[in-house]
Amino acid sequence: MASFNVCACGCGQTTPLASRNNKRRGWVKGEPLRYIHGHNGRKDNDLPYTVNDDTGCHVFTGSVSPSGYGVVTKGLDANGKQVKFNAHRLAWERAHGPVSSDTVIHHRCRNKSCINVEHLEPMERRDHARIHVTDGVYRSVAKLDEAQVRAIRSLQGRGTIIAKVFDVSPATVSMIRNNRIWEGV
């Protein structure tokens, strides 16, 4: 049995079911459409979602990054590049105000595409990493050990050369040198 969906424009009307699959538009035959025809321009709704009745997750239905997070594009920066935001962070900040750049928005539901603010929680990066390591959701993927980190800090020279020696990115070398990562070593 097909589920029903309310038009994302905010009109409150029930959307029809897709008559065919259309990957470009995100249609799945027999599933409800996000908008009634012609309603998609009615409201600035840059955080479209569907509700998963089983989990309560508001599953973001816009663009998704390769890592599975919802992404919202908002205009261009001074260099003409698109400015992108994580949808879950944008949802949190709209509901609760801005958070610092050192703060991550954690998905308590473990669904990376969820934008339900009741499922989100702000926390420091190191606490977030500890949660994921201790509950076994993520394995540590560190390429370096403590001795290598000490060596990187003691070496003089360009970060790009040091990065090649240790098979890491220049950004990683910079963050190690500036105590943004591996700060306890």
Backbone as CSV, one residue per row, in Angstrom:
resi,resn,N_x,N_y,N_z,CA_x,CA_y,CA_z,C_x,C_y,C_z
1,MET,0.847,-1.196,0.000,0.000,0.000,0.000,0.878,1.241,0.000
2,ALA,0.563,2.178,-0.846,1.355,3.396,-0.975,1.081,4.344,0.189
3,SER,2.140,5.060,0.629,1.957,6.056,1.667,1.605,7.385,1.012
4,PHE,1.101,8.333,1.791,0.733,9.628,1.262,1.638,10.677,1.858
5,ASN,1.848,11.734,1.103,2.763,12.772,1.516,2.093,14.124,1.329
6,VAL,2.436,15.071,2.183,1.912,16.419,2.077,2.886,17.226,1.232
7,CYS,2.365,18.073,0.370,3.177,18.886,-0.530,4.196,19.701,0.271
8,ALA,5.454,19.688,-0.185,6.539,20.372,0.507,6.465,21.890,0.391
9,CYS,5.540,22.423,-0.402,5.430,23.880,-0.530,4.737,24.487,0.684
10,GLY,4.057,23.663,1.459,3.363,24.155,2.643,1.876,24.357,2.451
11,CYS,1.332,23.991,1.289,-0.092,24.206,1.019,-0.979,23.239,1.804
12,GLY,-0.410,22.106,2.243,-1.177,21.130,3.016,-1.898,20.093,2.181
13,GLN,-1.827,20.195,0.864,-2.509,19.234,0.001,-1.683,17.957,-0.137
14,THR,-2.382,16.841,-0.387,-1.715,15.557,-0.572,-1.157,15.463,-1.986
15,THR,0.104,15.037,-2.087,0.735,14.919,-3.399,0.312,13.627,-4.077
16,PRO,0.311,13.618,-5.413,-0.016,12.375,-6.133,1.160,11.402,-6.083
17,LEU,0.897,10.176,-6.493,1.948,9.172,-6.581,2.639,9.276,-7.934
18,ALA,3.924,8.980,-7.965,4.686,9.015,-9.215,4.163,7.923,-10.145
19,SER,3.925,8.283,-11.390,3.411,7.326,-12.365,4.532,6.509,-13.013
20,ARG,5.776,6.985,-12.822,6.924,6.279,-13.394,8.174,6.643,-12.598
21,ASN,9.244,5.886,-12.812,10.531,6.200,-12.206,11.197,7.316,-13.001
22,ASN,11.823,8.260,-12.306,12.596,9.320,-12.944,13.723,9.668,-11.980
23,LYS,14.899,9.103,-12.223,16.030,9.278,-11.318,16.416,10.744,-11.162
24,ARG,16.417,11.493,-12.242,16.803,12.904,-12.196,15.903,13.708,-11.262
25,ARG,14.634,13.393,-11.265,13.682,14.111,-10.416,13.478,13.442,-9.063
26,GLY,14.046,12.261,-8.875,13.895,11.554,-7.612,12.565,10.837,-7.478
27,TRP,11.899,10.554,-8.592,10.612,9.869,-8.563,10.815,8.367,-8.518
28,VAL,9.998,7.710,-7.729,9.937,6.250,-7.701,8.485,5.879,-7.950
29,LYS,8.231,5.070,-8.962,6.868,4.714,-9.328,6.107,4.186,-8.116
30,GLY,4.923,4.765,-7.888,4.078,4.346,-6.783,4.353,5.065,-5.470
31,GLU,5.439,5.845,-5.400,5.773,6.604,-4.191,5.250,8.035,-4.347
32,PRO,4.924,8.710,-3.232,4.414,10.084,-3.340,5.479,11.056,-3.844
33,LEU,5.043,12.034,-4.630,5.918,13.090,-5.104,6.155,14.095,-3.982
34,ARG,7.224,14.879,-4.070,7.493,15.890,-3.044,6.564,17.089,-3.180
35,TYR,6.189,17.425,-4.433,5.361,18.592,-4.688,4.206,18.225,-5.605
36,ILE,3.120,18.968,-5.486,2.069,18.951,-6.497,2.618,19.738,-7.675
37,HIS,2.286,19.322,-8.903,2.817,19.982,-10.094,2.612,21.495,-10.007
38,GLY,3.702,22.251,-10.164,3.650,23.706,-10.144,3.856,24.328,-8.775
39,HIS,3.907,23.529,-7.715,4.033,24.075,-6.365,5.479,24.222,-5.900
40,ASN,6.456,23.670,-6.636,7.824,23.669,-6.148,8.457,25.048,-6.052
41,GLY,7.923,26.058,-6.700,8.477,27.404,-6.615,7.763,28.292,-5.614
42,ARG,6.787,27.753,-4.897,5.960,28.572,-4.005,6.671,29.038,-2.745
43,LYS,7.578,28.233,-2.213,8.160,28.527,-0.918,9.645,28.198,-0.964
44,ASP,10.465,28.983,-0.284,11.888,28.675,-0.192,12.042,27.510,0.780
45,ASN,12.013,26.318,0.241,12.139,25.124,1.078,13.424,24.412,0.689
46,ASP,14.553,24.872,1.264,15.839,24.299,0.893,16.226,23.112,1.762
47,LEU,15.340,22.682,2.668,15.589,21.497,3.480,14.436,20.505,3.305
48,PRO,14.241,20.002,2.093,13.138,19.067,1.870,13.441,17.716,2.531
49,TYR,12.409,17.080,3.053,12.602,15.783,3.697,11.327,14.970,3.655
50,THR,11.482,13.692,3.903,10.348,12.802,4.131,10.529,12.215,5.519
51,VAL,9.434,11.863,6.154,9.487,11.311,7.507,9.470,9.794,7.425
52,ASN,10.449,9.174,8.095,10.475,7.724,8.227,9.613,7.387,9.447
53,ASP,8.459,6.774,9.222,7.519,6.497,10.315,8.090,5.546,11.352
54,ASP,9.000,4.670,10.954,9.565,3.702,11.899,10.551,4.341,12.866
55,THR,11.384,5.273,12.367,12.451,5.844,13.192,12.179,7.276,13.641
56,GLY,11.262,7.967,12.966,11.023,9.378,13.259,12.029,10.292,12.582
57,CYS,12.951,9.721,11.801,13.949,10.533,11.108,13.290,11.373,10.023
58,HIS,13.762,12.600,9.890,13.387,13.457,8.773,14.503,13.273,7.755
59,VAL,14.279,12.413,6.783,15.315,12.042,5.829,15.404,13.102,4.729
60,PHE,16.550,13.777,4.680,16.784,14.845,3.710,16.690,14.272,2.300
61,THR,15.909,14.927,1.431,15.700,14.419,0.083,16.375,15.286,-0.983
62,GLY,17.196,16.234,-0.541,17.947,17.047,-1.490,19.252,16.358,-1.867
63,SER,20.249,17.139,-2.228,21.552,16.597,-2.623,22.231,15.923,-1.435
64,VAL,22.928,14.829,-1.732,23.624,14.074,-0.693,25.086,13.929,-1.097
65,SER,25.992,14.130,-0.141,27.428,14.002,-0.406,27.794,12.527,-0.563
66,PRO,28.972,12.238,-1.119,29.401,10.839,-1.236,29.472,10.117,0.106
67,SER,29.661,10.862,1.195,29.723,10.238,2.515,28.346,10.052,3.148
68,GLY,27.280,10.505,2.463,25.928,10.246,2.934,25.237,11.386,3.652
69,TYR,25.882,12.531,3.798,25.278,13.673,4.479,24.528,14.549,3.483
70,GLY,23.396,15.119,3.919,22.668,16.057,3.083,23.478,17.325,2.888
71,VAL,23.419,17.899,1.679,24.191,19.100,1.359,23.261,20.129,0.727
72,VAL,23.370,21.365,1.196,22.588,22.472,0.658,23.556,23.486,0.060
73,THR,23.313,23.917,-1.162,24.142,24.913,-1.830,23.453,26.265,-1.730
74,LYS,24.207,27.266,-1.267,23.660,28.613,-1.080,24.548,29.639,-1.755
75,GLY,24.294,29.948,-2.988,24.992,31.020,-3.677,26.457,30.748,-3.956
76,LEU,27.195,31.840,-4.203,28.606,31.759,-4.562,29.439,32.590,-3.599
77,ASP,30.685,32.151,-3.367,31.588,32.949,-2.545,32.277,34.004,-3.412
78,ALA,33.230,34.730,-2.848,33.913,35.812,-3.570,34.692,35.295,-4.768
79,ASN,35.087,34.018,-4.740,35.852,33.430,-5.842,34.969,32.760,-6.880
80,GLY,33.659,32.845,-6.717,32.743,32.246,-7.669,32.477,30.770,-7.441
81,LYS,32.937,30.224,-6.300,32.679,28.818,-5.976,31.378,28.703,-5.192
82,GLN,30.700,27.570,-5.382,29.458,27.347,-4.655,29.737,27.204,-3.157
83,VAL,28.880,27.809,-2.339,28.980,27.688,-0.896,28.041,26.568,-0.475
84,LYS,28.597,25.544,0.174,27.805,24.380,0.560,27.757,24.249,2.070
85,PHE,26.612,23.770,2.569,26.406,23.560,3.993,25.880,22.150,4.215
86,ASN,26.234,21.547,5.343,25.632,20.278,5.719,24.194,20.551,6.145
87,ALA,23.266,19.793,5.602,21.841,20.033,5.863,21.508,19.875,7.341
88,HIS,22.093,18.887,8.015,21.773,18.677,9.428,22.290,19.831,10.290
89,ARG,23.440,20.377,9.936,23.967,21.519,10.690,23.088,22.749,10.467
90,LEU,22.671,22.964,9.222,21.800,24.084,8.896,20.469,23.969,9.643
91,ALA,19.908,22.754,9.698,18.652,22.532,10.427,18.833,22.855,11.910
92,TRP,19.940,22.396,12.494,20.200,22.646,13.916,20.330,24.151,14.180
93,GLU,21.108,24.829,13.337,21.337,26.256,13.560,20.078,27.086,13.357
94,ARG,19.205,26.679,12.468,17.931,27.384,12.296,17.049,27.231,13.530
95,ALA,17.111,26.065,14.147,16.266,25.808,15.314,16.853,26.370,16.605
96,HIS,18.193,26.345,16.738,18.819,26.677,18.020,19.856,27.785,17.961
97,GLY,20.133,28.332,16.797,21.140,29.374,16.670,22.491,28.799,16.279
98,PRO,23.438,29.675,15.929,24.735,29.221,15.433,25.556,28.498,16.497
99,VAL,26.417,27.603,16.027,27.375,26.912,16.893,28.764,27.192,16.340
100,SER,29.780,27.048,17.177,31.149,27.354,16.749,31.631,26.347,15.716
101,SER,32.663,26.734,14.984,33.206,25.845,13.958,33.890,24.629,14.571
102,ASP,34.227,24.673,15.859,34.833,23.528,16.544,33.792,22.505,16.986
103,THR,32.534,22.849,16.832,31.447,21.980,17.273,30.905,21.185,16.090
104,VAL,30.670,19.905,16.311,30.025,19.070,15.288,28.598,18.797,15.739
105,ILE,27.739,18.504,14.786,26.363,18.138,15.098,26.258,16.629,14.934
106,HIS,26.062,15.954,16.057,26.043,14.490,16.123,24.637,13.956,15.844
107,HIS,24.557,12.903,15.031,23.286,12.209,14.769,23.107,11.117,15.821
108,ARG,22.258,11.341,16.799,22.000,10.307,17.803,21.305,9.098,17.184
109,CYS,20.596,9.322,16.090,19.871,8.246,15.409,20.772,7.440,14.479
110,ARG,21.999,7.894,14.261,22.978,7.239,13.378,22.591,7.274,11.904
111,ASN,21.636,8.137,11.531,21.218,8.280,10.139,21.807,9.586,9.621
112,LYS,22.840,9.502,8.773,23.566,10.680,8.307,22.697,11.658,7.524
113,SER,21.614,11.188,6.926,20.766,12.081,6.137,19.590,12.640,6.944
114,CYS,19.544,12.354,8.247,18.452,12.848,9.099,18.686,14.317,9.461
115,ILE,17.627,15.129,9.351,17.712,16.547,9.730,16.716,16.883,10.840
116,ASN,16.182,15.865,11.506,15.269,16.071,12.627,16.084,16.597,13.810
117,VAL,15.817,17.837,14.229,16.623,18.443,15.295,16.496,17.698,16.619
118,GLU,15.438,16.921,16.783,15.311,16.107,17.999,16.277,14.927,17.994
119,HIS,16.820,14.598,16.830,17.780,13.505,16.717,19.223,14.014,16.681
120,LEU,19.402,15.324,16.742,20.728,15.924,16.612,21.198,16.485,17.945
121,GLU,22.523,16.540,18.095,23.096,17.033,19.341,24.461,17.651,19.044
122,PRO,24.703,18.887,19.505,26.023,19.484,19.285,27.036,18.926,20.280
123,MET,28.265,18.734,19.831,29.327,18.299,20.735,30.686,18.633,20.142
124,GLU,31.709,18.601,20.994,33.066,18.862,20.536,33.552,17.703,19.683
125,ARG,34.458,18.003,18.781,34.978,16.985,17.858,35.570,15.788,18.588
126,ARG,36.360,16.030,19.625,37.014,14.902,20.309,35.989,14.016,21.005
127,ASP,34.927,14.603,21.563,33.873,13.794,22.195,33.133,12.982,21.144
128,HIS,32.911,13.591,20.011,32.233,12.909,18.913,33.057,11.705,18.446
129,ALA,34.354,11.901,18.301,35.230,10.797,17.885,35.227,9.684,18.919
130,ARG,35.244,10.044,20.200,35.229,9.025,21.258,33.948,8.197,21.221
131,ILE,32.832,8.838,20.989,31.562,8.117,20.919,31.616,7.069,19.816
132,HIS,32.092,7.475,18.667,32.104,6.557,17.532,33.137,5.447,17.679
133,VAL,34.222,5.716,18.367,35.222,4.671,18.578,34.745,3.701,19.653
134,THR,34.171,4.209,20.750,33.785,3.331,21.849,32.560,2.491,21.539
135,ASP,31.658,2.989,20.711,30.483,2.169,20.413,30.692,1.274,19.203
136,GLY,31.871,1.329,18.609,32.206,0.419,17.521,31.605,0.781,16.177
137,VAL,30.988,1.959,16.066,30.385,2.346,14.794,31.476,2.605,13.764
138,TYR,32.522,3.298,14.167,33.632,3.580,13.269,34.900,2.939,13.823
139,ARG,35.730,2.445,12.926,37.041,1.960,13.327,38.021,3.099,13.155
140,SER,39.056,3.089,13.942,40.094,4.092,13.790,40.790,3.887,12.451
141,VAL,40.977,4.951,11.719,41.631,4.857,10.426,42.905,5.701,10.419
142,ALA,43.480,5.908,11.594,44.680,6.733,11.688,45.822,6.091,10.912
143,LYS,46.470,6.890,10.078,47.627,6.411,9.316,48.910,6.559,10.123
144,LEU,48.869,7.402,11.129,50.074,7.735,11.880,50.018,7.172,13.290
145,ASP,51.205,6.928,13.849,51.267,6.593,15.273,51.904,7.779,16.001
146,GLU,52.021,7.676,17.321,52.519,8.810,18.106,53.943,9.192,17.748
147,ALA,54.791,8.214,17.452,56.181,8.505,17.095,56.242,9.310,15.797
148,GLN,55.395,8.963,14.834,55.379,9.694,13.571,54.869,11.125,13.774
149,VAL,53.886,11.296,14.655,53.365,12.639,14.936,54.457,13.494,15.563
150,ARG,55.202,12.926,16.513,56.312,13.673,17.122,57.351,14.046,16.058
151,ALA,57.624,13.121,15.147,58.590,13.394,14.085,58.108,14.535,13.184
152,ILE,56.845,14.531,12.836,56.295,15.604,11.993,56.448,16.951,12.687
153,ARG,56.190,16.985,13.987,56.308,18.245,14.730,57.754,18.714,14.800
154,SER,58.696,17.791,14.855,60.099,18.177,15.007,60.757,18.541,13.671
155,LEU,60.215,18.078,12.560,60.818,18.340,11.254,60.583,19.777,10.808
156,GLN,61.612,20.355,10.208,61.510,21.676,9.608,61.305,21.474,8.112
157,GLY,60.665,22.396,7.465,60.507,22.295,6.021,59.060,22.430,5.597
158,ARG,58.876,22.307,4.296,57.544,22.482,3.713,56.640,21.310,4.083
159,GLY,55.412,21.651,4.418,54.431,20.629,4.785,54.126,19.665,3.658
160,THR,54.222,20.132,2.412,53.907,19.253,1.278,54.928,18.132,1.151
161,ILE,56.196,18.445,1.419,57.244,17.425,1.349,57.101,16.443,2.492
162,ILE,56.871,16.958,3.690,56.686,16.094,4.866,55.462,15.205,4.672
163,ALA,54.414,15.752,4.087,53.192,14.979,3.844,53.474,13.796,2.931
164,LYS,54.280,13.995,1.894,54.621,12.895,0.986,55.419,11.817,1.692
165,VAL,56.334,12.212,2.572,57.149,11.244,3.311,56.266,10.338,4.175
166,PHE,55.247,10.926,4.820,54.401,10.166,5.733,53.101,9.685,5.091
167,ASP,52.926,9.943,3.799,51.742,9.515,3.055,50.446,10.048,3.676
168,VAL,50.462,11.339,3.977,49.267,12.027,4.487,49.107,13.318,3.694
169,SER,48.022,14.023,3.911,47.802,15.275,3.185,48.574,16.414,3.842
170,PRO,48.900,17.460,3.086,49.531,18.643,3.675,48.656,19.266,4.772
171,ALA,47.351,19.164,4.621,46.447,19.694,5.650,46.641,18.947,6.973
172,THR,46.851,17.634,6.890,47.083,16.850,8.101,48.365,17.307,8.788
173,VAL,49.425,17.541,8.014,50.684,18.024,8.578,50.453,19.367,9.268
174,SER,49.737,20.259,8.615,49.452,21.571,9.198,48.674,21.452,10.503
175,MET,47.647,20.594,10.499,46.833,20.447,11.718,47.641,19.826,12.854
176,ILE,48.560,18.911,12.547,49.428,18.335,13.582,50.346,19.409,14.145
177,ARG,50.980,20.179,13.272,51.902,21.228,13.712,51.201,22.296,14.548
178,ASN,49.931,22.559,14.255,49.184,23.600,14.977,48.335,23.041,16.116
179,ASN,48.575,21.784,16.475,47.870,21.116,17.585,46.356,21.094,17.430
180,ARG,45.880,21.001,16.186,44.440,20.880,15.973,44.033,19.419,16.007
181,ILE,44.970,18.513,15.699,44.745,17.073,15.856,45.976,16.494,16.554
182,TRP,45.833,15.375,17.170,46.899,14.719,17.920,47.438,15.667,19.000
183,GLU,46.546,16.470,19.596,47.013,17.471,20.550,47.566,16.868,21.840
184,GLY,47.232,15.630,22.149,47.714,14.996,23.373,49.091,14.390,23.242
185,VAL,49.685,14.457,22.064,51.006,13.836,21.831,52.082,14.880,21.892
